[in-house]
Amino acid sequence: FVIHREDILISFGFTQHYNIVALMVFMEIYSPIQYLERLVQTFFTRTMEFQADAFADELGFKDQLMKGLIRLHIKNKANLNP
């Protein structure tokens, strides 16, 4: 995308074409998209975690789940309220 586009590199102020510069420009352009991807991924991950917890509750493992989450919080400092 950026490697073959001289106009993009020129718009960032570069006069010569270097692949490493093209990579850095690509990373700069891609960072907002990556941020949005991370938000979507986190949303789906949290949704699946809550579904798994609800399923464990339906199966009658609520107490074991609570004890395990508390143990995880104490041992790994995991956030119980993300």
Buried (B, 14 or more C-beta within 10 A) or exposed (E): EBBEBBEBBEEEEBEEEEEEBBEBBBEEEEEEEEEEEEEEEEEEEEEEEEEEBEEBEEEEBEEEBBEEEEEEEEEEEEEEEE
